[in-house]
Amino acid sequence: MKILVIEDNRDIAANIADYLEPRGHVLDFAATGPHGLQLALQQPHDVIVLDVNLPGLDGMALCRRLRSEGRSDVPVLMLTARDQLDDKLEGFAAGVDDYLVKPFSVKELEVRLLALQRRGRASTSRALVVADLRYDPQTLVATRAGHTLELNPMQRRLLELLMSHSHRVVSREELEHHIWGDALPDKDVLRTHIYTLRTIIDKPFTHKLLQTVHGTGYRLALTEDGA
């Protein structure tokens, strides 16, 4: 993998480099927000490791800029000391794909980055349609009732899986494995992603598509009464 690490703590950056570089990964480093954004926009990377607290431009603002300025697809894993749900919601809304709370294991970091890379490359070749919701995995464009939906990479991967299996309920375990592989996140992370996805694809519209099947998982389909 080619990895961009945007981290101002030299000890943490060095620890990441000492573990990942001997394992064949190529790393670029930035210690400030503006420098990290410049590298992220100008050079291709498979994944980005992004600290929240950065000089010049914090991680949340950097990710929003990254998504709005053309790099909508590169997966971003955020390093943070914050472990509250509101902080995670803010990060996911900014376009973050995964979280790792400090202190963390560099072994777990590699597993999560590999999972993000795999999920980022996975796509189908045909457009998916459920009711008035349409998603094209090739162009990465999602629309509902003719309105373009702004989705981050994690939301697109969840949407693609749910739309591909709209004939059935997709279990929490299947969704988690599809997104993170064996490096399963905290229990609230999937629920948070589902919440943000539902806000985008359902909240502005009359008919709701994303259904929670309590104790089992989720399904993307119209209810029998169309509500």
C-alpha positions as CSV (number, residue, x, y, z in Angstrom):
1,M,0.0,0.0,0.0
2,K,1.0,3.6,-0.5
3,I,-0.1,5.3,2.7
4,L,-0.2,9.0,3.6
5,V,0.3,9.6,7.4
6,I,-0.7,13.1,8.6
7,E,0.4,13.2,12.2
8,D,2.3,15.9,14.1
9,N,3.4,13.6,16.9
10,R,6.9,12.4,15.8
11,D,6.9,9.4,18.1
12,I,3.6,8.1,16.7
13,A,4.7,8.8,13.1
14,A,8.0,7.0,13.7
15,N,6.3,4.0,15.4
16,I,4.0,3.7,12.4
17,A,7.0,3.9,10.0
18,D,9.1,1.4,11.9
19,Y,6.3,-1.2,11.7
20,L,4.8,-0.6,8.2
21,E,7.8,0.2,6.0
22,P,9.7,-3.1,6.7
23,R,6.4,-4.9,5.7
24,G,6.6,-3.4,2.2
25,H,4.3,-0.4,2.5
26,V,5.3,3.0,1.1
27,L,4.7,5.9,3.4
28,D,4.5,9.7,2.9
29,F,4.4,11.9,6.0
30,A,3.1,15.4,6.8
31,A,3.2,17.0,10.2
32,T,0.7,19.9,9.5
33,G,-2.8,20.1,8.2
34,P,-2.0,22.3,5.2
35,H,1.0,20.1,4.1
36,G,-1.1,17.0,4.5
37,L,-3.9,18.4,2.4
38,Q,-1.4,19.4,-0.3
39,L,0.1,15.8,-0.4
40,A,-3.4,14.2,-0.4
41,L,-4.6,16.3,-3.3
42,Q,-1.5,16.2,-5.4
43,Q,-0.3,12.6,-5.0
44,P,-2.2,9.2,-5.2
45,H,-2.5,7.1,-2.1
46,D,-4.3,3.9,-1.3
47,V,-5.3,5.1,2.2
48,I,-4.7,8.1,4.5
49,V,-4.0,8.0,8.2
50,L,-5.2,11.3,9.7
51,D,-4.8,12.7,13.2
52,V,-7.6,14.9,14.5
53,N,-5.4,17.6,16.2
54,L,-3.1,19.1,13.7
55,P,-1.4,22.5,13.4
56,G,-2.7,24.8,10.7
57,L,-5.8,22.8,9.8
58,D,-7.4,20.2,12.0
59,G,-8.2,16.7,10.8
60,M,-12.0,17.3,10.5
61,A,-11.6,20.3,8.4
62,L,-8.9,18.7,6.3
63,C,-11.1,15.7,5.5
64,R,-14.0,18.0,4.5
65,R,-11.6,19.9,2.2
66,L,-10.3,16.6,0.8
67,R,-13.7,15.4,0.0
68,S,-14.9,18.7,-1.5
69,E,-11.8,19.2,-3.6
70,G,-11.8,16.0,-5.7
71,R,-10.4,13.2,-3.6
72,S,-13.7,11.6,-2.7
73,D,-12.6,8.0,-2.9
74,V,-9.4,7.5,-1.0
75,P,-10.2,5.9,2.4
76,V,-9.4,7.9,5.5
77,L,-8.7,6.4,8.9
78,M,-8.7,8.9,11.7
79,L,-6.5,8.7,14.8
80,T,-8.1,10.3,17.8
81,A,-8.1,10.3,21.5
82,R,-11.8,11.1,21.4
83,D,-14.1,8.1,21.9
84,Q,-17.5,9.8,22.2
85,L,-20.4,9.0,19.7
86,D,-20.8,12.7,18.9
87,D,-17.1,12.9,17.9
88,K,-17.5,9.9,15.6
89,L,-20.6,11.3,14.0
90,E,-18.7,14.5,13.3
91,G,-15.9,12.6,11.7
92,F,-18.1,10.4,9.6
93,A,-20.0,13.5,8.4
94,A,-16.7,15.0,7.4
95,G,-15.9,11.9,5.3
96,V,-13.9,9.7,7.6
97,D,-14.2,6.0,6.9
98,D,-12.8,4.4,10.1
99,Y,-11.5,5.4,13.6
100,L,-8.7,4.1,15.7
101,V,-8.5,5.5,19.3
102,K,-5.2,6.3,20.8
103,P,-3.2,4.5,22.2
104,F,-3.5,1.9,19.4
105,S,-1.7,-1.2,18.2
106,V,0.2,-0.7,14.9
107,K,-0.7,-4.3,14.0
108,E,-4.4,-3.4,14.2
109,L,-3.7,-0.2,12.2
110,E,-2.2,-2.3,9.4
111,V,-5.2,-4.7,9.4
112,R,-7.7,-1.8,9.3
113,L,-5.8,-0.1,6.5
114,L,-5.7,-3.3,4.4
115,A,-9.4,-3.8,5.0
116,L,-10.1,-0.2,3.8
117,Q,-7.9,-0.7,0.7
118,R,-9.8,-3.9,-0.2
119,R,-13.2,-2.4,0.3
120,G,-12.2,0.7,-1.6
121,R,-11.3,-1.5,-4.7
122,A,-14.4,-3.6,-4.6
123,S,-17.2,-2.6,-6.9
124,T,-19.7,-4.1,-9.2
125,S,-20.1,-3.2,-12.9
126,R,-23.8,-2.6,-13.1
127,A,-26.0,0.2,-11.8
128,L,-28.1,-0.8,-8.7
129,V,-31.7,0.4,-8.4
130,V,-34.1,0.1,-5.4
131,A,-37.4,2.0,-5.8
132,D,-36.3,5.6,-6.8
133,L,-32.8,5.1,-5.4
134,R,-30.1,4.5,-7.9
135,Y,-26.3,3.9,-7.4
136,D,-23.7,3.4,-10.1
137,P,-20.6,1.7,-8.7
138,Q,-18.5,2.7,-11.7
139,T,-19.2,6.5,-11.6
140,L,-19.9,6.4,-7.8
141,V,-23.0,8.6,-8.3
142,A,-26.0,8.0,-6.1
143,T,-29.4,9.6,-6.8
144,R,-32.8,9.5,-5.3
145,A,-35.9,10.8,-7.2
146,G,-33.4,12.5,-9.5
147,H,-31.6,14.3,-6.7
148,T,-27.8,13.6,-6.4
149,L,-26.8,12.3,-2.9
150,E,-23.5,13.3,-1.4
151,L,-22.0,10.1,0.1
152,N,-18.5,9.4,1.5
153,P,-16.7,6.2,0.6
154,M,-17.9,4.3,3.6
155,Q,-21.5,5.2,3.0
156,R,-21.1,4.2,-0.7
157,R,-19.8,0.7,0.3
158,L,-22.6,0.2,2.8
159,L,-25.2,1.4,0.2
160,E,-23.8,-0.9,-2.5
161,L,-24.0,-4.0,-0.3
162,L,-27.5,-3.2,0.9
163,M,-28.7,-2.5,-2.6
164,S,-27.0,-5.6,-4.0
165,H,-29.0,-7.7,-1.5
166,S,-32.2,-5.7,-1.3
167,H,-34.2,-9.0,-1.6
168,R,-33.2,-9.9,2.0
169,V,-32.0,-8.7,5.4
170,V,-28.3,-8.1,5.6
171,S,-27.0,-9.0,9.1
172,R,-24.8,-6.7,11.2
173,E,-22.0,-9.3,11.1
174,E,-22.1,-9.4,7.2
175,L,-22.0,-5.7,7.0
176,E,-19.1,-5.4,9.5
177,H,-17.1,-8.1,7.7
178,H,-17.7,-6.5,4.3
179,I,-16.4,-3.2,5.5
180,W,-13.7,-4.1,8.0
181,G,-12.8,-7.7,7.4
182,D,-11.6,-9.4,10.6
183,A,-10.6,-6.0,12.2
184,L,-14.0,-5.4,13.7
185,P,-14.7,-1.9,15.1
186,D,-16.4,-0.8,18.3
187,K,-20.0,-1.9,18.5
188,D,-21.3,1.7,17.9
189,V,-19.4,2.3,14.6
190,L,-21.7,0.4,12.2
191,R,-24.8,1.9,13.9
192,T,-23.3,5.4,13.4
193,H,-22.6,4.8,9.7
194,I,-26.2,3.4,9.3
195,Y,-27.6,6.5,11.0
196,T,-25.7,8.9,8.7
197,L,-26.6,6.9,5.6
198,R,-30.3,6.9,6.6
199,T,-30.1,10.6,7.1
200,I,-28.9,11.1,3.6
201,I,-31.0,8.6,1.6
202,D,-34.3,8.7,3.6
203,K,-34.7,11.9,5.7
204,P,-35.5,14.3,2.9
205,F,-37.9,11.9,1.2
206,T,-41.5,10.8,2.0
207,H,-41.0,7.0,1.6
208,K,-38.3,5.4,3.8
209,L,-36.1,2.6,2.4
210,L,-33.5,1.8,5.0
211,Q,-35.2,-0.6,7.5
212,T,-33.8,-1.8,10.8
213,V,-34.7,-5.4,11.5
214,H,-34.2,-5.5,15.2
215,G,-31.9,-8.2,16.5
216,T,-30.9,-9.2,12.9
217,G,-29.6,-6.4,10.6
218,Y,-30.8,-4.1,7.9
219,R,-32.7,-4.2,4.7
220,L,-33.0,-1.6,1.9
221,A,-36.6,-1.8,0.4
222,L,-40.0,-0.2,0.4
223,T,-42.4,-1.4,3.0
224,E,-45.5,-3.0,1.8
225,D,-47.5,0.2,2.3
226,G,-44.8,2.3,0.6
227,A,-44.1,4.3,3.8
